[in-house]
Amino acid sequence: GGVGKSTVSTNLAVAMSRSGWSVGLMDADIYGPSLPTMMNVQGKPIANANKKIIPLEAYGIQVMSMGFMVPEKEAIIWRGPMVMGAVRQLLHDVAWNDLDVLIIDLPPGTGDAQLTMIQTTPLSGAIVVTTPQQVAVVDAERAISMFKKLDVPILGLVENMSWMEMPDGSQTHPFGQGGGAATAQTYNVPLLGHLPFDARICQGGDKGIPAATQGDGPGKAFYGFAETVIGALDKPQ
C-alpha cells in the first residue's frame, strides 16, 4: 500500500494508449477506488442490449471502477464473497470493446480480489510495484511469491519514487536506493525501470491529468517504462 500502484497503472495506460494500443483500465480496489479521480471521469455506466456494462472513457482509454457505482466518499463495507463477486462482475460483465490490453489496478495485499482475478481470468502477466524502502520491498516480495505460487507470469518489477531531481540537476533518493533492483535480482524477475518522485506526478493524479498525458517532464519516464512492458507482451494482430 502507498507505493503508487494506481499512479503507475493510470500513466502506463495512457502511455500504452498513445503508443497505438487499445487499452482498458480496471479498478480492482473495491474498498478504495481511485481511478475515477485519477482519470478525471465521472458518471454512472449504463448497460447495453446484452445487459453488459458499458465502460466509461477518458484519454481514449476504457475505464471501469466500483467508484462509478457508489456515491463518492461512501464507505464500502463488504465481506470477502461480495468483493469476489464485484471483481468477477468488473471482469466478465463489462462490455470491454476490442482491447489489446486490459490493465488491472489491484488493491494492496494478497487477498480476495487477487485470488478471484487469478482464478477466473487467464493473465498475460503481473507487474509488481515497489518503492526502494525496505517496508515496501517486503510487500513486493509477498506479491511476487503469490504470483509464482499461482503460476502467473511476472512481467517484472518497477521501482516507483526512485529519485527526486534537485534544482541543480543532481538527484536525491528520499526513500533509499537499490531496494527494487535487489528484489528483482533475488527473485529472478526483470527490473522494468525506475520512476521518479515528482510533485507534478502527484498533482496530476489529484487533478485527473496523468503526467503521461504531457509526454515530457515527469511523464517521460512512463513512456520508457511502457516500451519495456510492450516488449514483454505480444500485441494481438
HELIX and SHEET records of a PDB file:
HELIX    1   1 LYS A    5  SER A   17  1                                  13    
HELIX    2   2 LEU A   35  MET A   38  1                                   4    
HELIX    3   3 MET A   66  PHE A   68  5                                   3    
HELIX    4   4 GLY A   80  HIS A   92  1                                  13    
HELIX    5   5 ASP A  112  THR A  120  1                                   9    
HELIX    6   6 GLN A  134  LYS A  149  1                                  16    
HELIX    7   7 GLY A  179  THR A  186  1                                   8    
HELIX    8   8 ALA A  199  LYS A  207  1                                   9    
HELIX    9   9 ALA A  211  THR A  213  5                                   3    
HELIX   10  10 GLY A  217  GLY A  219  5                                   3    
HELIX   11  11 LYS A  220  GLY A  231  1                                  12    
SHEET    1   A 4 LEU A  56  ALA A  58  0                                        
SHEET    2   A 4 ILE A  61  SER A  65 -1                                        
SHEET    3   A 4 VAL A  23  ASP A  27  1                                        
SHEET    4   A 4 VAL A 101  ASP A 105  1                                        
SHEET    1   B 3 ALA A 126  THR A 130  0                                        
SHEET    2   B 3 ILE A 154  GLU A 159  1                                        
SHEET    3   B 3 LEU A 191  HIS A 194  1                                        
SHEET    1   C 2 MET A 164  GLU A 165  0                                        
SHEET    2   C 2 GLN A 171  THR A 172 -1                                        
END                                                                             
